[in-house]
Amino acid sequence: MFRRFLSPSNHSSFFLFGARGTGKSTWLKSHFSQKNILYFDLLDPAIENLFLTQPQRFKEQILNTLGKQPKLEWIIVDEVQKCPALLNYVHMLIEEKKLKFALSGSSARRLKQKGVNLLAGRAFIEHLFPLTQWELDADFDLPSILSYGSLPHVFDLHHQQEKKDFLNAYALTYVQNEIQAEQWIRKLTPFRKFLPIAAQMNGKILNYHKIEKDIGVDWSTIKNYFDILEDTLMGFQLEGWHQSVRKRQRQAPKFYFFDIGIKKALEGSLDQIPTPGTGFYGECFEHFVILEIYRLNTLLKKDYTLSYLRTKDDAEIDIIMSKPGVPILLIEIKSSSNITESDITNLLNLARDIPNSRPYVLCQESIPRKIGPVEILPWKQGLGEIGLT
């Protein structure tokens, strides 16, 4: 089992959010293997049905166990979003009995819709993602990641067809378990048509009106579909950067799926192997590096705001990392192993126009160097240079 980049407090309850298949249950069972715990798995239909119809039984079972095991250390509730009403009892038991809870979830959407306040700060929030290159360590293999992503189960499979079958099944299960079963939308067919188009739009500025013509629903429905993907932790949006927050919010976002393999499964490109020097390889490599930045920024709690920049004359910066009191990091991602000054003309110009900024290129060159103020760095070393280690 891989050592995960996760270290929640031992003294406070916490939520652990992550998409299905990122290893939340495995991590919880391993992390608390030496503790005196009570475990509720809401993926068990019988347990889910019991607490949906009689939520008070949740508290009764805990108090009954506490009477028999006064040294009960932790209570784990797996997939808590399936029964949000339990959080009222969690809140009560934290206050009255000083109990500690570990609450996992693969969808924040149901909790939001039920008006749950995530225990008003009484539980910290942690996240789990597909495996980062730091977690994979010696098992990291870039060509494999660019082809099949880094969900933990992928590394249990040894044949390409098995990996493809798993990723295709995951995509289908997502529609059935997260969308159809939870009834997030009234009509499933347009959403099914939307998913491959959304995957093809990965990393591109979203044009809701163009997509609505392709699947026959209005632009506001398309926007809601992307919100569903984000709320079910299938991806995240990057807003367009501007020094004014108000103006930043007016620009159309980009959307990135949470895993390269799932993105490829949804768009039907699992048979297409990323070959160095091709545009497809460049897109996959850029997706990979942005995922690493997003995951490590969250896991390490660096609190950078992530965004992208595109000017009116189409000059672009792939990702901008900003937070108060520190230089703005301007990051271009290149799959090339030979960066020339012409490759970074836009970055050089924009770096001069953005005060207190530091420009970087994360690429596949093997030795760090500089072109003017721009740091040209091997991508792995570059992640360390920008503080994501």
C-alpha positions in Angstrom: 0.0 0.0 0.0 1.2 3.5 -0.8 2.1 5.9 1.9 -0.4 8.8 1.5 0.4 12.4 1.8 -2.2 12.9 4.6 -1.7 13.7 8.3 -4.9 14.9 10.0 -4.9 16.0 13.6 -5.1 13.2 16.2 -7.1 15.5 18.5 -9.9 16.8 16.4 -12.7 15.3 14.2 -12.3 15.7 10.5 -14.0 15.3 7.1 -12.0 13.4 4.5 -13.3 14.3 1.0 -12.2 12.6 -2.2 -13.7 11.1 -5.3 -14.7 7.4 -5.4 -11.7 5.2 -5.8 -9.1 7.5 -4.3 -8.5 5.2 -1.4 -10.4 6.9 1.5 -11.7 3.7 3.0 -8.4 1.9 2.7 -6.6 4.9 4.3 -9.1 5.2 7.2 -8.8 1.5 8.0 -5.0 1.6 7.9 -4.7 4.9 9.8 -7.0 3.7 12.6 -5.9 0.0 12.7 -4.3 0.4 16.1 -7.1 2.5 17.6 -10.3 1.5 19.4 -12.9 2.5 16.8 -16.5 2.1 15.8 -17.0 1.9 12.0 -20.1 2.7 10.0 -20.0 2.0 6.2 -22.9 3.8 4.5 -22.1 2.0 1.2 -23.7 -1.0 2.9 -27.3 -0.7 1.7 -28.7 -2.1 4.9 -26.9 0.4 7.1 -27.7 3.3 4.8 -31.4 2.3 4.8 -31.5 2.0 8.6 -30.1 5.4 9.2 -32.1 7.1 6.4 -35.4 5.8 8.0 -34.3 5.9 11.6 -31.4 8.3 12.0 -31.7 8.3 15.8 -30.4 4.7 15.7 -27.0 6.1 14.9 -26.8 7.9 18.2 -28.2 5.0 20.1 -25.6 2.6 18.6 -22.8 4.9 19.5 -24.0 5.4 23.1 -24.5 1.7 23.5 -21.0 1.0 22.3 -19.6 3.7 24.5 -21.3 2.0 27.5 -19.5 -1.2 26.7 -16.2 0.4 25.5 -15.6 3.6 27.5 -12.2 4.0 25.9 -13.7 4.3 22.4 -11.2 6.6 20.6 -12.7 7.3 17.1 -16.0 6.8 15.2 -15.6 6.5 11.5 -18.5 7.2 9.1 -17.7 6.2 5.5 -19.6 8.1 2.7 -21.4 10.4 5.2 -23.1 12.3 2.3 -25.5 9.3 1.9 -27.2 10.3 5.1 -26.5 13.9 5.9 -29.0 13.9 8.9 -26.3 12.0 10.8 -24.3 15.1 11.1 -26.8 16.6 13.5 -26.0 13.7 15.9 -22.3 14.0 15.2 -22.4 17.6 16.2 -24.3 16.8 19.3 -21.9 14.0 20.3 -18.8 16.1 19.8 -20.3 18.8 22.0 -21.8 16.5 24.7 -19.5 13.5 24.8 -16.3 15.0 23.3 -16.1 12.1 20.8 -13.9 12.2 17.8 -15.2 11.4 14.3 -13.6 10.7 10.9 -16.2 11.4 8.2 -15.4 10.5 4.6 -17.4 11.7 1.6 -17.2 11.5 -2.2 -19.7 14.3 -2.8 -20.1 17.6 -1.2 -23.2 18.3 -3.3 -25.7 16.4 -1.1 -24.4 18.0 2.0 -24.7 21.4 0.4 -28.3 20.7 -0.7 -29.3 19.6 2.8 -27.9 22.9 4.2 -25.3 21.1 6.3 -22.8 23.5 7.8 -20.0 20.9 8.0 -20.2 21.1 11.8 -19.5 24.8 12.0 -15.7 24.4 12.3 -15.8 21.6 14.8 -14.3 19.2 12.3 -11.3 20.0 10.1 -11.4 19.3 6.3 -8.9 17.0 4.6 -8.7 15.8 1.0 -7.5 12.7 -0.8 -6.7 12.5 -4.5 -5.4 10.0 -7.0 -1.7 9.3 -6.2 0.8 12.1 -6.6 4.3 11.4 -7.9 5.6 12.0 -4.3 3.3 9.2 -3.0 4.2 6.9 -5.8 7.9 7.4 -5.2 9.9 4.6 -6.9 6.7 3.3 -8.6 6.2 6.6 -10.5 6.2 6.1 -14.3 5.3 9.2 -16.3 4.3 7.3 -19.5 1.9 5.1 -17.5 0.4 8.1 -15.7 -0.2 10.0 -18.9 -1.9 6.9 -20.3 -4.0 5.7 -17.4 -3.9 8.2 -14.6 -3.1 7.5 -11.0 -6.1 6.1 -9.2 -4.7 3.5 -6.7 -6.5 0.5 -8.2 -4.7 1.1 -11.6 -1.5 0.0 -9.9 -3.0 -3.3 -8.9 -3.6 -4.1 -12.6 -0.8 -5.4 -14.7 -2.3 -5.5 -18.2 -3.3 -2.5 -20.4 -6.7 -4.0 -21.1 -7.5 -4.5 -17.4 -6.6 -0.8 -16.8 -8.9 0.3 -19.7 -11.7 -1.9 -18.5 -11.4 -0.5 -15.0 -11.4 3.1 -16.1 -14.4 2.6 -18.5 -16.3 0.9 -15.7 -15.5 3.7 -13.3 -16.9 6.2 -15.8 -20.1 4.2 -16.1 -20.4 3.6 -12.4 -20.1 7.4 -11.8 -23.2 8.0 -13.9 -25.1 5.2 -12.2 -24.1 5.8 -8.6 -23.5 9.5 -8.3 -25.9 10.9 -10.9 -28.7 8.5 -11.5 -29.0 7.1 -8.0 -28.8 10.5 -6.3 -31.2 12.1 -8.9 -29.1 15.2 -9.4 -30.7 15.8 -12.8 -34.1 15.0 -14.3 -33.0 13.8 -17.8 -30.0 11.5 -17.9 -29.5 11.3 -21.7 -28.2 14.9 -22.1 -25.8 14.5 -19.2 -24.4 11.3 -20.9 -23.9 13.3 -24.1 -22.3 16.1 -22.1 -19.6 13.9 -20.4 -17.4 13.2 -23.4 -17.7 16.8 -24.6 -16.6 18.0 -21.1 -13.6 15.6 -21.3 -12.7 17.0 -24.7 -12.9 20.5 -23.2 -10.5 19.6 -20.4 -8.0 22.5 -19.9 -9.8 24.7 -22.4 -11.8 27.9 -21.6 -15.4 26.9 -21.3 -17.9 28.1 -23.9 -21.3 27.0 -22.5 -23.1 28.3 -25.6 -21.1 26.1 -27.9 -21.7 23.0 -25.8 -25.4 23.7 -25.6 -25.6 23.4 -29.4 -23.9 20.0 -29.3 -26.3 18.4 -26.8 -29.5 20.4 -27.1 -29.9 21.9 -23.6 -29.6 25.6 -22.6 -26.3 27.1 -21.4 -27.4 27.4 -17.8 -28.0 23.6 -17.7 -24.5 23.1 -19.1 -23.1 25.3 -16.3 -25.0 23.2 -13.8 -23.5 20.1 -15.3 -20.0 21.4 -14.7 -21.1 22.4 -11.1 -22.2 18.8 -10.6 -18.8 17.5 -11.8 -17.1 19.8 -9.3 -19.4 19.1 -6.4 -19.0 15.3 -6.9 -15.2 15.9 -6.9 -14.7 14.8 -10.5 -12.8 17.9 -11.3 -12.1 21.6 -10.5 -12.4 24.9 -12.2 -9.6 27.5 -12.7 -10.9 31.1 -12.9 -9.3 33.6 -15.2 -6.7 35.7 -13.4 -7.0 39.4 -12.8 -5.7 41.6 -10.0 -9.3 42.7 -9.4 -11.3 39.8 -7.9 -14.5 41.3 -9.3 -13.1 41.3 -12.9 -11.6 37.8 -12.3 -15.0 36.3 -11.7 -16.4 37.7 -15.0 -14.0 35.6 -17.1 -15.0 32.1 -18.3 -13.2 29.4 -16.3 -11.3 26.3 -17.4 -12.2 22.9 -16.1 -9.8 20.0 -15.3 -10.9 16.4 -14.5 -9.4 15.0 -11.3 -7.6 12.2 -13.1 -6.1 11.8 -16.5 -7.3 8.2 -16.9 -10.9 9.1 -16.1 -10.8 12.0 -18.5 -9.5 9.7 -21.3 -12.2 7.1 -20.5 -14.9 9.7 -20.8 -13.7 11.0 -24.1 -12.9 7.6 -25.5 -9.2 8.0 -25.9 -7.8 5.3 -23.8 -6.4 3.5 -26.9 -4.5 6.7 -27.8 -1.0 6.5 -26.3 0.6 9.9 -25.6 3.7 10.0 -27.8 6.4 12.6 -27.1 6.4 15.4 -29.6 2.7 15.2 -30.4 0.0 17.7 -29.4 -1.9 15.0 -27.5 1.2 14.3 -25.4 1.6 18.0 -24.6 -2.0 18.2 -23.5 -1.7 15.1 -21.2 1.6 16.4 -19.7 0.1 19.8 -19.0 -2.9 18.2 -17.4 -0.6 16.0 -15.3 1.5 19.0 -14.0 -1.6 21.1 -13.2 -3.1 18.1 -11.3 0.2 17.8 -9.3 0.1 21.5 -8.5 -3.6 21.4 -7.5 -3.2 18.3 -5.3 -0.1 19.4 -3.5 -1.3 22.9 -2.9 -4.3 21.3 -1.2 -2.6 18.5 0.6 0.2 20.8 1.9 -2.3 23.5 2.7 -0.3 26.2 1.0 -3.4 28.2 0.4 -2.5 29.6 -3.1 -5.3 30.7 -5.3 -4.8 29.0 -8.6 -5.9 30.7 -11.9 -4.9 31.1 -15.5 -4.4 34.1 -17.7 -5.3 34.7 -21.3 -5.0 38.2 -22.8 -7.1 39.8 -25.6 -4.3 39.0 -28.1 -4.3 35.3 -26.9 -1.1 35.4 -24.9 -1.5 32.8 -22.1 0.0 31.6 -18.9 -1.0 28.1 -17.9 -1.3 28.6 -14.2 -0.9 31.5 -11.8 -0.4 30.9 -8.1 -1.1 33.9 -5.8 -1.7 34.8 -2.2 -1.3 37.9 -0.1 2.2 38.9 0.9 4.2 36.7 -1.5 5.3 37.1 -5.1 2.9 35.9 -7.8 4.1 32.7 -9.5 3.6 32.6 -13.3 4.0 29.1 -14.5 4.2 27.8 -18.1 4.1 24.0 -18.6 6.0 22.6 -21.6 6.4 19.0 -22.5 9.5 19.8 -24.5 13.1 18.9 -23.5 14.5 21.9 -25.3 13.1 25.3 -24.4 14.0 28.3 -26.6 13.5 32.0 -26.0 10.8 32.0 -28.7 8.9 29.4 -26.7 8.6 31.8 -23.8 8.1 35.2 -25.4 4.6 35.7 -24.0 5.8 34.7 -20.5 8.7 37.2 -20.6 6.4 40.0 -21.8 3.6 39.2 -19.2 6.2 38.9 -16.4 7.3 42.5 -17.1 3.7 43.6 -17.0 2.7 41.9 -13.7 4.5 43.5 -10.7 6.1 41.4 -8.0 5.9 38.2 -10.1 8.3 35.3 -10.7 8.1 33.4 -14.0 8.8 29.7 -14.3 8.8 27.1 -17.1 8.2 23.5 -15.8 9.4 21.2 -18.6 11.3 18.0 -19.4 14.8 19.5 -19.6 17.2 17.7 -17.3 19.2 20.7 -16.0 17.9 23.9 -14.5 18.8 27.1 -16.3 17.6 30.7 -16.9 16.5 32.7 -19.9 16.5 36.3 -18.6 14.3 36.3 -15.5 12.6 33.0 -16.4 13.6 29.9 -14.5 13.6 26.9 -16.8 13.3 23.9 -14.5 12.8 20.1 -14.8 9.1 19.7 -13.8 9.8 17.7 -10.6 12.5 20.1 -9.4 10.2 23.0 -10.4 7.4 21.8 -8.0 10.0 21.9 -5.2 11.2 25.4 -6.2 7.6 26.8 -6.0 7.2 25.3 -2.6 5.1 22.2 -3.3 7.2 19.6 -1.5 
